[in-house]
Amino acid sequence: MLDSDQAGSESITTATDVLCCADPVEKANTARAFRRSVLAGHTVSPIEVPDRPARPERPELVPPHKVAKRGLGSPEGRAALLHAIAHIELNAIDLAADMIARFAGAPEVKNVRADFVADWSSVCDDEARHFLMIEARLGELGYTYGDFPAHDGLWEAAMSTRHDIGARLAIAPLVLEARGLDVTPGMIRKLDGVGDRASADVLRVIYAEEVAHVECGVRWFHKVADSREMTRDSYFDQLVREHFKGRVKPPFNVDARDRASFPRKYYMQLTV
């Protein structure tokens, strides 16, 4: 975790606070407060980091194949889709906080730690805002986060990269988040197709802002690869094949990935 140096009587929120908060809405609001603390110039210093963030009792976590897929023709089906996205965003809050808590003191970034914290606290804030937007839309449909089962695949990926900043950057933003760029436009079209413009508009905001998150991942991955004197594309290939259990497979949203400055060779080489 990271703790902040205390400055007078001003309230300071840290990455530690985000990770240790179990209530989803409170976690999102804590992440937003953490960003404000960073913008206020509070410094951070690394201490011990837990392997897992605090989580609410609900939703029930089940294996991925037991998360039922529902059609979007009913409010329940649309709510189930939004719930799955809310679960991703909640994990993304913790992934961004953990990125700072675990790796801001890493040798590869310690000389630019302030920039590292600024970038990933901004991502953390965005993910928190995304979660709150989806939770609000779920409420309009008569549901809340926790009403549907979810799986723990995202944090399992985080666990596999907890000892290496290079691996974390390769897997979290550049495999998992980049996949969101590939699939979100299709979800938007489907929601528009069933007349749920309100839900589609939420996803439009998220989609536009996730491009910057992937770009942030690319930039910091390059920093780490260069610091380690590794060839960028081959190092990415090595890390993904070692740490990612699934397959990186097309179709890719090449336009969005290009806008995120994500070199095509990196992910295309993983398809062979």
PASEBA-1860 file (N, C-alpha, C; in nm, 3 decimals):
! residues 272
1> MLDSDQAG> 0.084/-0.120/0.000/0.000/0.000/0.000/0.088/0.125/0.000 ~ 0.022/0.237/-0.018/0.091/0.363/-0.006/0.022/0.446/0.101 ~ 0.099/0.516/0.175/0.041/0.608/0.272/0.090/0.747/0.238 ~ 0.014/0.848/0.272/0.051/0.986/0.241/0.113/1.053/0.362 ~ 0.207/1.142/0.333/0.261/1.224/0.440/0.151/1.319/0.485 ~ 0.132/1.331/0.614/0.025/1.415/0.665/0.063/1.563/0.649 ~ -0.035/1.641/0.610/-0.010/1.784/0.590/-0.116/1.862/0.666 ~ -0.079/1.912/0.783/-0.173/1.988/0.863/-0.293/1.903/0.902
9> SESITTAT> -0.408/1.964/0.909/-0.530/1.893/0.947/-0.613/1.854/0.826 ~ -0.560/1.876/0.705/-0.634/1.847/0.583/-0.659/1.696/0.572 ~ -0.778/1.660/0.527/-0.812/1.519/0.509/-0.739/1.464/0.388 ~ -0.668/1.353/0.406/-0.590/1.291/0.298/-0.641/1.150/0.276 ~ -0.665/1.116/0.152/-0.707/0.982/0.116/-0.596/0.916/0.035 ~ -0.573/0.786/0.057/-0.460/0.716/-0.004/-0.506/0.595/-0.084 ~ -0.414/0.538/-0.159/-0.441/0.414/-0.230/-0.477/0.303/-0.132 ~ -0.417/0.307/-0.014/-0.451/0.213/0.092/-0.600/0.217/0.124
17> DVLCCADP> -0.652/0.336/0.135/-0.794/0.352/0.169/-0.883/0.291/0.061 ~ -0.844/0.308/-0.064/-0.923/0.251/-0.174/-0.925/0.099/-0.164 ~ -0.809/0.040/-0.149/-0.799/-0.106/-0.147/-0.868/-0.168/-0.027 ~ -0.871/-0.097/0.083/-0.927/-0.153/0.207/-1.076/-0.126/0.224 ~ -1.137/-0.058/0.129/-1.279/-0.026/0.138/-1.359/-0.137/0.070 ~ -1.454/-0.197/0.142/-1.531/-0.310/0.088/-1.657/-0.266/0.017 ~ -1.727/-0.165/0.068/-1.852/-0.124/0.006/-1.824/-0.064/-0.133 ~ -1.891/-0.112/-0.238/-1.857/-0.069/-0.375/-1.871/0.081/-0.399
25> VEKANTAR> -1.983/0.138/-0.358/-2.002/0.282/-0.380/-1.903/0.362/-0.297 ~ -1.881/0.319/-0.174/-1.783/0.387/-0.090/-1.643/0.375/-0.148 ~ -1.612/0.258/-0.205/-1.480/0.240/-0.269/-1.464/0.340/-0.384 ~ -1.569/0.353/-0.467/-1.562/0.446/-0.580/-1.544/0.589/-0.531 ~ -1.619/0.628/-0.430/-1.605/0.764/-0.377/-1.469/0.785/-0.312 ~ -1.416/0.681/-0.249/-1.282/0.690/-0.189/-1.176/0.706/-0.298 ~ -1.194/0.636/-0.409/-1.101/0.651/-0.521/-1.101/0.793/-0.576 ~ -1.218/0.854/-0.580/-1.227/0.991/-0.628/-1.161/1.088/-0.529
33> AFRRSVLA> -1.178/1.060/-0.400/-1.112/1.142/-0.299/-0.960/1.124/-0.305 ~ -0.915/1.003/-0.335/-0.772/0.977/-0.350/-0.713/1.063/-0.462 ~ -0.785/1.069/-0.574/-0.737/1.153/-0.684/-0.726/1.298/-0.641 ~ -0.823/1.346/-0.565/-0.816/1.485/-0.519/-0.696/1.507/-0.427 ~ -0.663/1.406/-0.346/-0.546/1.418/-0.260/-0.418/1.426/-0.342 ~ -0.411/1.346/-0.450/-0.294/1.350/-0.537/-0.283/1.487/-0.603 ~ -0.395/1.538/-0.653/-0.393/1.669/-0.718/-0.355/1.780/-0.620 ~ -0.383/1.757/-0.492/-0.347/1.855/-0.390/-0.198/1.851/-0.356
41> GHTVSPIE> -0.127/1.754/-0.412/0.017/1.749/-0.395/0.068/1.665/-0.281 ~ -0.016/1.580/-0.223/0.029/1.498/-0.112/0.121/1.387/-0.163 ~ 0.230/1.365/-0.092/0.328/1.266/-0.133/0.288/1.128/-0.081 ~ 0.350/1.026/-0.138/0.319/0.889/-0.100/0.447/0.813/-0.072 ~ 0.438/0.716/0.015/0.553/0.632/0.045/0.505/0.488/0.062 ~ 0.575/0.390/0.002/0.525/0.253/-0.002/0.535/0.182/0.132 ~ 0.431/0.106/0.164/0.433/0.012/0.274/0.374/-0.119/0.225 ~ 0.349/-0.213/0.312/0.303/-0.346/0.271/0.169/-0.340/0.199
49> VPDRPARP> 0.154/-0.424/0.095/0.033/-0.426/0.014/-0.038/-0.560/0.032 ~ -0.171/-0.561/0.054/-0.243/-0.689/0.064/-0.255/-0.754/-0.073 ~ -0.264/-0.886/-0.076/-0.281/-0.955/-0.203/-0.417/-0.928/-0.265 ~ -0.518/-0.911/-0.181/-0.653/-0.892/-0.232/-0.714/-0.766/-0.170 ~ -0.790/-0.691/-0.249/-0.862/-0.577/-0.193/-0.985/-0.624/-0.117 ~ -1.037/-0.538/-0.033/-1.162/-0.569/0.037/-1.276/-0.576/-0.063 ~ -1.370/-0.667/-0.036/-1.482/-0.690/-0.127/-1.612/-0.702/-0.048 ~ -1.725/-0.666/-0.108/-1.854/-0.682/-0.041/-1.895/-0.830/-0.039
57> ERPELVPP> -1.995/-0.863/0.042/-2.044/-1.000/0.047/-2.111/-1.041/-0.084 ~ -2.171/-0.949/-0.151/-2.233/-0.972/-0.280/-2.164/-0.884/-0.383 ~ -2.148/-0.934/-0.508/-2.212/-1.051/-0.566/-2.143/-1.182/-0.530 ~ -2.216/-1.291/-0.550/-2.156/-1.423/-0.539/-2.055/-1.440/-0.652 ~ -1.935/-1.487/-0.618/-1.832/-1.512/-0.719/-1.835/-1.658/-0.759 ~ -1.849/-1.682/-0.888/-1.861/-1.818/-0.942/-1.761/-1.833/-1.056 ~ -1.734/-1.958/-1.101/-1.649/-1.975/-1.218/-1.709/-1.904/-1.340 ~ -1.624/-1.857/-1.432/-1.675/-1.779/-1.547/-1.786/-1.850/-1.624
65> HKVAKRGL> -1.776/-1.982/-1.640/-1.877/-2.052/-1.721/-2.013/-2.060/-1.652 ~ -2.018/-2.025/-1.523/-2.144/-2.027/-1.451/-2.211/-1.889/-1.444 ~ -2.150/-1.789/-1.506/-2.214/-1.658/-1.516/-2.307/-1.663/-1.636 ~ -2.437/-1.667/-1.610/-2.536/-1.687/-1.716/-2.538/-1.568/-1.812 ~ -2.555/-1.599/-1.941/-2.570/-1.495/-2.042/-2.718/-1.477/-2.072 ~ -2.762/-1.352/-2.073/-2.903/-1.322/-2.095/-2.917/-1.232/-2.217 ~ -3.030/-1.245/-2.284/-3.058/-1.157/-2.396/-3.088/-1.016/-2.349 ~ -3.074/-0.921/-2.440/-3.092/-0.781/-2.404/-3.234/-0.731/-2.428
73> GSPEGRAA> -3.325/-0.820/-2.459/-3.462/-0.779/-2.487/-3.543/-0.744/-2.365 ~ -3.494/-0.777/-2.247/-3.566/-0.748/-2.123/-3.482/-0.657/-2.035 ~ -3.547/-0.583/-1.944/-3.470/-0.502/-1.848/-3.373/-0.588/-1.767 ~ -3.413/-0.710/-1.731/-3.324/-0.798/-1.655/-3.199/-0.832/-1.735 ~ -3.217/-0.861/-1.864/-3.102/-0.893/-1.947/-3.007/-0.777/-1.961 ~ -3.061/-0.658/-1.978/-2.976/-0.539/-1.990/-2.908/-0.510/-1.857 ~ -2.981/-0.532/-1.747/-2.921/-0.511/-1.616/-2.807/-0.609/-1.592 ~ -2.823/-0.733/-1.639/-2.717/-0.833/-1.622/-2.591/-0.790/-1.697
81> LLHAIAHI> -2.608/-0.735/-1.818/-2.493/-0.686/-1.893/-2.426/-0.571/-1.819 ~ -2.505/-0.475/-1.773/-2.449/-0.362/-1.700/-2.382/-0.407/-1.571 ~ -2.439/-0.507/-1.507/-2.379/-0.559/-1.384/-2.241/-0.617/-1.412 ~ -2.228/-0.689/-1.523/-2.098/-0.746/-1.559/-1.996/-0.635/-1.582 ~ -2.039/-0.526/-1.645/-1.949/-0.414/-1.669/-1.915/-0.344/-1.537 ~ -2.015/-0.330/-1.450/-1.989/-0.269/-1.319/-1.884/-0.349/-1.243 ~ -1.891/-0.481/-1.253/-1.795/-0.567/-1.185/-1.654/-0.545/-1.241 ~ -1.646/-0.529/-1.370/-1.516/-0.500/-1.433/-1.463/-0.365/-1.383
89> ELNAIDLA> -1.549/-0.266/-1.380/-1.506/-0.133/-1.337/-1.464/-0.132/-1.190 ~ -1.535/-0.207/-1.106/-1.496/-0.214/-0.965/-1.356/-0.275/-0.953 ~ -1.331/-0.382/-1.026/-1.197/-0.441/-1.026/-1.094/-0.343/-1.082 ~ -1.135/-0.265/-1.181/-1.042/-0.169/-1.241/-1.003/-0.060/-1.143 ~ -1.096/-0.020/-1.055/-1.061/0.076/-0.949/-0.946/0.020/-0.866 ~ -0.962/-0.105/-0.823/-0.860/-0.166/-0.738/-0.730/-0.193/-0.814 ~ -0.740/-0.227/-0.941/-0.618/-0.249/-1.019/-0.536/-0.120/-1.030 ~ -0.604/-0.007/-1.050/-0.532/0.120/-1.059/-0.473/0.159/-0.924
97> ADMIARFA> -0.550/0.140/-0.817/-0.498/0.170/-0.683/-0.381/0.078/-0.649 ~ -0.395/-0.050/-0.684/-0.289/-0.146/-0.657/-0.164/-0.116/-0.739 ~ -0.183/-0.066/-0.862/-0.069/-0.028/-0.945/0.017/0.073/-0.870 ~ -0.048/0.171/-0.808/0.025/0.272/-0.732/0.082/0.214/-0.604 ~ -0.004/0.145/-0.529/0.036/0.094/-0.398/0.152/-0.003/-0.409 ~ 0.149/-0.086/-0.511/0.247/-0.194/-0.524/0.373/-0.151/-0.597 ~ 0.358/-0.061/-0.695/0.469/-0.041/-0.788/0.524/0.102/-0.796 ~ 0.468/0.198/-0.724/0.518/0.336/-0.736/0.662/0.349/-0.687
105> GAPEVKNV> 0.706/0.254/-0.605/0.844/0.257/-0.558/0.937/0.167/-0.637 ~ 0.887/0.109/-0.747/0.971/0.019/-0.827/1.089/0.095/-0.886 ~ 1.205/0.028/-0.899/1.323/0.098/-0.950/1.303/0.161/-1.087 ~ 1.220/0.098/-1.171/1.200/0.146/-1.307/1.124/0.278/-1.314 ~ 1.050/0.312/-1.208/0.969/0.434/-1.212/0.996/0.528/-1.095 ~ 1.087/0.491/-1.005/1.103/0.570/-0.884/1.149/0.712/-0.913 ~ 1.223/0.733/-1.022/1.270/0.868/-1.054/1.161/0.955/-1.114 ~ 1.051/0.891/-1.154/0.936/0.966/-1.210/0.810/0.925/-1.134
113> RADFVADW> 0.826/0.899/-1.006/0.715/0.847/-0.926/0.595/0.940/-0.926 ~ 0.619/1.069/-0.919/0.508/1.164/-0.916/0.423/1.152/-1.043 ~ 0.488/1.136/-1.157/0.416/1.120/-1.282/0.338/0.987/-1.284 ~ 0.401/0.883/-1.233/0.336/0.752/-1.226/0.210/0.758/-1.140 ~ 0.222/0.818/-1.024/0.107/0.830/-0.934/-0.001/0.918/-0.996 ~ 0.040/1.026/-1.060/-0.057/1.115/-1.122/-0.136/1.042/-1.230 ~ -0.067/0.967/-1.314/-0.135/0.895/-1.423/-0.231/0.791/-1.371 ~ -0.186/0.707/-1.279/-0.270/0.595/-1.236/-0.378/0.637/-1.137
121> SSVCDDEA> -0.358/0.748/-1.066/-0.467/0.799/-0.984/-0.576/0.859/-1.072 ~ -0.537/0.913/-1.187/-0.636/0.963/-1.283/-0.718/0.847/-1.339 ~ -0.650/0.737/-1.373/-0.721/0.618/-1.420/-0.816/0.567/-1.311 ~ -0.767/0.562/-1.189/-0.847/0.515/-1.076/-0.974/0.600/-1.062 ~ -0.960/0.730/-1.075/-1.073/0.821/-1.065/-1.173/0.796/-1.178 ~ -1.123/0.777/-1.300/-1.212/0.748/-1.412/-1.290/0.619/-1.389 ~ -1.221/0.515/-1.344/-1.289/0.387/-1.322/-1.396/0.401/-1.214 ~ -1.367/0.480/-1.112/-1.465/0.504/-1.007/-1.588/0.574/-1.062
129> RHFLMIEA> -1.565/0.675/-1.144/-1.677/0.747/-1.204/-1.758/0.655/-1.294 ~ -1.689/0.568/-1.369/-1.759/0.472/-1.454/-1.847/0.380/-1.371 ~ -1.792/0.329/-1.261/-1.872/0.240/-1.175/-1.997/0.312/-1.125 ~ -1.981/0.435/-1.080/-2.095/0.508/-1.026/-2.199/0.536/-1.133 ~ -2.156/0.561/-1.256/-2.250/0.581/-1.366/-2.331/0.454/-1.393 ~ -2.262/0.341/-1.394/-2.332/0.216/-1.421/-2.424/0.180/-1.306 ~ -2.378/0.200/-1.183/-2.462/0.171/-1.067/-2.589/0.257/-1.070 ~ -2.575/0.382/-1.111/-2.693/0.468/-1.121/-2.789/0.416/-1.228
137> RLGELGYT> -2.735/0.372/-1.341/-2.821/0.319/-1.447/-2.886/0.188/-1.403 ~ -2.813/0.104/-1.331/-2.874/-0.017/-1.276/-2.992/0.018/-1.186 ~ -2.976/0.121/-1.106/-3.083/0.163/-1.017/-3.207/0.205/-1.094 ~ -3.185/0.271/-1.208/-3.300/0.311/-1.291/-3.374/0.192/-1.348 ~ -3.302/0.079/-1.364/-3.364/-0.043/-1.414/-3.419/-0.130/-1.301 ~ -3.400/-0.086/-1.177/-3.453/-0.160/-1.062/-3.357/-0.259/-1.001 ~ -3.228/-0.242/-1.027/-3.128/-0.336/-0.977/-3.014/-0.259/-0.910 ~ -2.922/-0.334/-0.849/-2.803/-0.275/-0.790/-2.687/-0.373/-0.805
145> YGDFPAHD> -2.567/-0.320/-0.788/-2.451/-0.409/-0.796/-2.458/-0.512/-0.684 ~ -2.438/-0.639/-0.721/-2.451/-0.750/-0.627/-2.570/-0.838/-0.656 ~ -2.660/-0.792/-0.745/-2.782/-0.868/-0.773/-2.760/-0.987/-0.865 ~ -2.646/-0.994/-0.934/-2.616/-1.104/-1.026/-2.481/-1.165/-0.988 ~ -2.461/-1.293/-1.015/-2.328/-1.353/-0.990/-2.222/-1.288/-1.079 ~ -2.098/-1.301/-1.037/-1.984/-1.250/-1.114/-1.868/-1.347/-1.095 ~ -1.760/-1.325/-1.170/-1.644/-1.413/-1.153/-1.522/-1.331/-1.112 ~ -1.417/-1.400/-1.074/-1.300/-1.335/-1.014/-1.179/-1.336/-1.107
153> GLWEAAMS> -1.204/-1.352/-1.238/-1.094/-1.365/-1.332/-1.001/-1.247/-1.336 ~ -1.055/-1.126/-1.322/-0.969/-1.008/-1.330/-0.868/-1.004/-1.216 ~ -0.915/-1.034/-1.095/-0.819/-1.028/-0.985/-0.724/-1.147/-0.986 ~ -0.766/-1.258/-1.041/-0.672/-1.370/-1.058/-0.558/-1.329/-1.149 ~ -0.588/-1.254/-1.253/-0.482/-1.202/-1.341/-0.391/-1.107/-1.267 ~ -0.450/-1.026/-1.179/-0.369/-0.934/-1.100/-0.276/-1.010/-1.006 ~ -0.326/-1.116/-0.946/-0.245/-1.196/-0.855/-0.123/-1.254/-0.926 ~ -0.142/-1.295/-1.051/-0.032/-1.358/-1.125/0.077/-1.259/-1.161
161> TRHDIGAR> 0.050/-1.129/-1.150/0.149/-1.028/-1.188/0.189/-0.938/-1.070 ~ 0.161/-0.981/-0.949/0.181/-0.892/-0.834/0.328/-0.870/-0.799 ~ 0.419/-0.949/-0.857/0.561/-0.934/-0.823/0.640/-0.860/-0.931 ~ 0.573/-0.815/-1.038/0.648/-0.759/-1.150/0.569/-0.648/-1.218 ~ 0.620/-0.527/-1.214/0.551/-0.415/-1.275/0.538/-0.431/-1.426 ~ 0.638/-0.490/-1.491/0.630/-0.511/-1.635/0.515/-0.603/-1.671 ~ 0.504/-0.714/-1.598/0.396/-0.809/-1.622/0.260/-0.746/-1.594 ~ 0.250/-0.669/-1.485/0.123/-0.605/-1.453/0.080/-0.511/-1.565
169> LAIAPLVL> 0.173/-0.431/-1.615/0.141/-0.338/-1.722/0.103/-0.412/-1.851 ~ 0.170/-0.521/-1.879/0.139/-0.597/-2.000/-0.001/-0.657/-1.992 ~ -0.037/-0.710/-1.875/-0.163/-0.784/-1.864/-0.282/-0.693/-1.835 ~ -0.272/-0.605/-1.736/-0.391/-0.529/-1.694/-0.437/-0.428/-1.800 ~ -0.358/-0.327/-1.832/-0.409/-0.234/-1.933/-0.400/-0.284/-2.077 ~ -0.296/-0.364/-2.108/-0.268/-0.393/-2.249/-0.329/-0.524/-2.300 ~ -0.377/-0.608/-2.211/-0.456/-0.724/-2.254/-0.601/-0.706/-2.209 ~ -0.623/-0.691/-2.079/-0.759/-0.689/-2.027/-0.834/-0.562/-2.067
177> EARGLDVT> -0.774/-0.446/-2.044/-0.844/-0.323/-2.076/-0.853/-0.301/-2.227 ~ -0.750/-0.340/-2.298/-0.756/-0.328/-2.444/-0.867/-0.414/-2.502 ~ -0.897/-0.527/-2.438/-1.007/-0.610/-2.485/-1.139/-0.535/-2.475 ~ -1.152/-0.449/-2.375/-1.271/-0.367/-2.364/-1.290/-0.278/-2.486 ~ -1.181/-0.229/-2.543/-1.192/-0.148/-2.664/-1.248/-0.230/-2.780 ~ -1.220/-0.359/-2.780/-1.266/-0.446/-2.888/-1.416/-0.475/-2.878 ~ -1.466/-0.497/-2.756/-1.602/-0.549/-2.741/-1.707/-0.441/-2.710 ~ -1.665/-0.327/-2.658/-1.764/-0.227/-2.617/-1.846/-0.170/-2.732
185> PGMIRKLD> -1.787/-0.140/-2.848/-1.872/-0.088/-2.957/-1.986/-0.182/-2.994 ~ -1.962/-0.313/-2.991/-2.068/-0.408/-3.021/-2.179/-0.403/-2.917 ~ -2.142/-0.388/-2.790/-2.243/-0.377/-2.685/-2.325/-0.250/-2.701 ~ -2.259/-0.141/-2.741/-2.331/-0.016/-2.763/-2.433/-0.033/-2.874 ~ -2.392/-0.096/-2.984/-2.485/-0.117/-3.096/-2.604/-0.202/-3.054 ~ -2.579/-0.305/-2.975/-2.688/-0.392/-2.932/-2.786/-0.319/-2.841 ~ -2.733/-0.238/-2.751/-2.821/-0.162/-2.662/-2.903/-0.060/-2.741 ~ -2.839/0.006/-2.836/-2.913/0.098/-2.922/-3.021/0.021/-2.999
193> GVGDRASA> -2.986/-0.100/-3.042/-3.079/-0.180/-3.122/-3.205/-0.220/-3.048 ~ -3.196/-0.232/-2.915/-3.316/-0.267/-2.836/-3.378/-0.142/-2.773 ~ -3.332/-0.025/-2.814/-3.392/0.100/-2.769/-3.347/0.150/-2.634 ~ -3.236/0.095/-2.581/-3.188/0.139/-2.450/-3.076/0.241/-2.470 ~ -3.116/0.359/-2.512/-3.018/0.464/-2.541/-2.946/0.508/-2.414 ~ -3.017/0.508/-2.301/-2.955/0.554/-2.176/-2.836/0.468/-2.138 ~ -2.853/0.335/-2.147/-2.741/0.245/-2.115/-2.630/0.258/-2.217 ~ -2.667/0.270/-2.345/-2.567/0.285/-2.450/-2.484/0.411/-2.430
201> DVLRVIYA> -2.549/0.518/-2.386/-2.476/0.643/-2.365/-2.373/0.631/-2.253 ~ -2.406/0.555/-2.149/-2.309/0.532/-2.043/-2.186/0.460/-2.100 ~ -2.209/0.360/-2.183/-2.098/0.285/-2.241/-2.018/0.370/-2.338 ~ -2.083/0.465/-2.403/-2.010/0.555/-2.493/-1.907/0.637/-2.416 ~ -1.946/0.686/-2.300/-1.853/0.763/-2.217/-1.736/0.676/-2.175 ~ -1.767/0.556/-2.128/-1.663/0.464/-2.082/-1.568/0.430/-2.196 ~ -1.622/0.396/-2.310/-1.541/0.357/-2.426/-1.444/0.468/-2.465 ~ -1.492/0.591/-2.471/-1.407/0.702/-2.511/-1.291/0.722/-2.413
209> EEVAHVEC> -1.316/0.703/-2.285/-1.213/0.728/-2.185/-1.118/0.611/-2.167 ~ -1.162/0.490/-2.203/-1.073/0.375/-2.188/-0.958/0.380/-2.286 ~ -0.975/0.449/-2.397/-0.863/0.463/-2.492/-0.743/0.526/-2.422 ~ -0.768/0.628/-2.343/-0.659/0.695/-2.271/-0.595/0.603/-2.168 ~ -0.673/0.513/-2.110/-0.618/0.420/-2.011/-0.521/0.323/-2.077 ~ -0.558/0.274/-2.195/-0.468/0.183/-2.267/-0.342/0.259/-2.308 ~ -0.359/0.383/-2.353/-0.242/0.464/-2.389/-0.149/0.482/-2.271 ~ -0.207/0.502/-2.153/-0.126/0.515/-2.031/-0.048/0.386/-2.006
217> GVRWFHKV> -0.114/0.273/-2.025/-0.046/0.145/-2.008/0.069/0.127/-2.107 ~ 0.046/0.166/-2.232/0.152/0.156/-2.334/0.272/0.240/-2.294 ~ 0.245/0.363/-2.253/0.353/0.456/-2.220/0.439/0.403/-2.105 ~ 0.373/0.353/-2.000/0.450/0.305/-1.886/0.514/0.170/-1.912 ~ 0.452/0.088/-1.997/0.518/-0.036/-2.035/0.647/-0.006/-2.110 ~ 0.644/0.090/-2.200/0.765/0.128/-2.273/0.872/0.179/-2.177 ~ 0.831/0.255/-2.078/0.927/0.306/-1.980/0.996/0.191/-1.907 ~ 0.919/0.092/-1.866/0.976/-0.021/-1.793/1.064/-0.106/-1.885
225> ADSREMTR> 1.015/-0.135/-2.005/1.093/-0.216/-2.099/1.226/-0.148/-2.130 ~ 1.223/-0.017/-2.155/1.345/0.056/-2.187/1.440/0.057/-2.068 ~ 1.385/0.074/-1.947/1.467/0.075/-1.827/1.539/-0.059/-1.809 ~ 1.471/-0.167/-1.847/1.530/-0.301/-1.834/1.611/-0.341/-1.956 ~ 1.621/-0.248/-2.053/1.695/-0.272/-2.177/1.642/-0.394/-2.250 ~ 1.509/-0.403/-2.255/1.441/-0.512/-2.326/1.382/-0.458/-2.456 ~ 1.382/-0.543/-2.559/1.315/-0.507/-2.684/1.165/-0.507/-2.659 ~ 1.099/-0.397/-2.686/0.962/-0.377/-2.639/0.866/-0.485/-2.686
233> DSYFDQLV> 0.862/-0.512/-2.817/0.761/-0.606/-2.867/0.787/-0.749/-2.822 ~ 0.912/-0.792/-2.822/0.942/-0.928/-2.779/0.922/-0.944/-2.628 ~ 0.946/-0.838/-2.553/0.925/-0.845/-2.409/0.776/-0.855/-2.377 ~ 0.696/-0.779/-2.450/0.551/-0.789/-2.433/0.503/-0.931/-2.463 ~ 0.550/-0.986/-2.572/0.513/-1.122/-2.610/0.549/-1.221/-2.500 ~ 0.669/-1.207/-2.447/0.716/-1.297/-2.341/0.629/-1.289/-2.217 ~ 0.599/-1.167/-2.174/0.523/-1.148/-2.051/0.379/-1.199/-2.064 ~ 0.317/-1.173/-2.177/0.178/-1.217/-2.195/0.171/-1.369/-2.201
241> REHFKGRV> 0.261/-1.430/-2.273/0.258/-1.576/-2.283/0.287/-1.642/-2.148 ~ 0.363/-1.574/-2.064/0.396/-1.631/-1.934/0.287/-1.608/-1.830 ~ 0.219/-1.494/-1.836/0.131/-1.456/-1.726/-0.018/-1.456/-1.759 ~ -0.056/-1.465/-1.885/-0.197/-1.460/-1.920/-0.246/-1.600/-1.956 ~ -0.349/-1.646/-1.885/-0.397/-1.783/-1.904/-0.481/-1.798/-2.030 ~ -0.548/-1.694/-2.072/-0.636/-1.704/-2.188/-0.562/-1.682/-2.318 ~ -0.639/-1.654/-2.423/-0.582/-1.626/-2.554/-0.611/-1.482/-2.593 ~ -0.513/-1.418/-2.653/-0.535/-1.286/-2.713/-0.577/-1.312/-2.857
249> KPPFNVDA> -0.703/-1.286/-2.886/-0.755/-1.328/-3.016/-0.837/-1.216/-3.081 ~ -0.835/-1.214/-3.214/-0.917/-1.116/-3.286/-1.065/-1.153/-3.276 ~ -1.152/-1.063/-3.321/-1.122/-0.937/-3.390/-1.077/-0.827/-3.294 ~ -0.984/-0.746/-3.343/-0.933/-0.633/-3.266/-0.993/-0.503/-3.319 ~ -1.017/-0.410/-3.229/-1.058/-0.275/-3.268/-0.930/-0.197/-3.297 ~ -0.878/-0.215/-3.416/-0.748/-0.159/-3.450/-0.751/-0.006/-3.444 ~ -0.862/0.053/-3.486/-0.871/0.199/-3.483/-0.853/0.252/-3.341 ~ -0.927/0.195/-3.246/-0.916/0.241/-3.107/-0.778/0.211/-3.051
257> RDRASFPR> -0.723/0.095/-3.082/-0.590/0.060/-3.034/-0.485/0.153/-3.094 ~ -0.502/0.191/-3.220/-0.411/0.288/-3.280/-0.419/0.422/-3.208 ~ -0.541/0.465/-3.174/-0.557/0.591/-3.102/-0.494/0.586/-2.964 ~ -0.481/0.465/-2.910/-0.413/0.447/-2.781/-0.262/0.428/-2.798 ~ -0.212/0.447/-2.920/-0.069/0.431/-2.949/-0.019/0.290/-2.917 ~ -0.106/0.192/-2.934/-0.074/0.052/-2.906/-0.022/-0.012/-3.034 ~ 0.108/-0.040/-3.045/0.162/-0.095/-3.170/0.094/-0.225/-3.210 ~ 0.055/-0.235/-3.335/-0.018/-0.353/-3.381/0.063/-0.481/-3.366
265> KYYMQLTV> 0.194/-0.470/-3.385/0.277/-0.590/-3.379/0.266/-0.659/-3.244 ~ 0.248/-0.581/-3.137/0.244/-0.638/-3.003/0.136/-0.744/-2.991 ~ 0.015/-0.712/-3.033/-0.094/-0.807/-3.014/-0.111/-0.901/-3.132 ~ -0.074/-0.858/-3.251/-0.086/-0.947/-3.366/0.007/-1.068/-3.353 ~ 0.124/-1.049/-3.291/0.218/-1.159/-3.279/0.167/-1.267/-3.182 ~ 0.069/-1.231/-3.098/0.016/-1.327/-3.003/-0.093/-1.416/-3.063 ~ -0.133/-1.388/-3.185/-0.238/-1.467/-3.248/-0.183/-1.587/-3.324 ~ -0.050/-1.598/-3.332/0.012/-1.709/-3.406/0.083/-1.804/-3.310
END
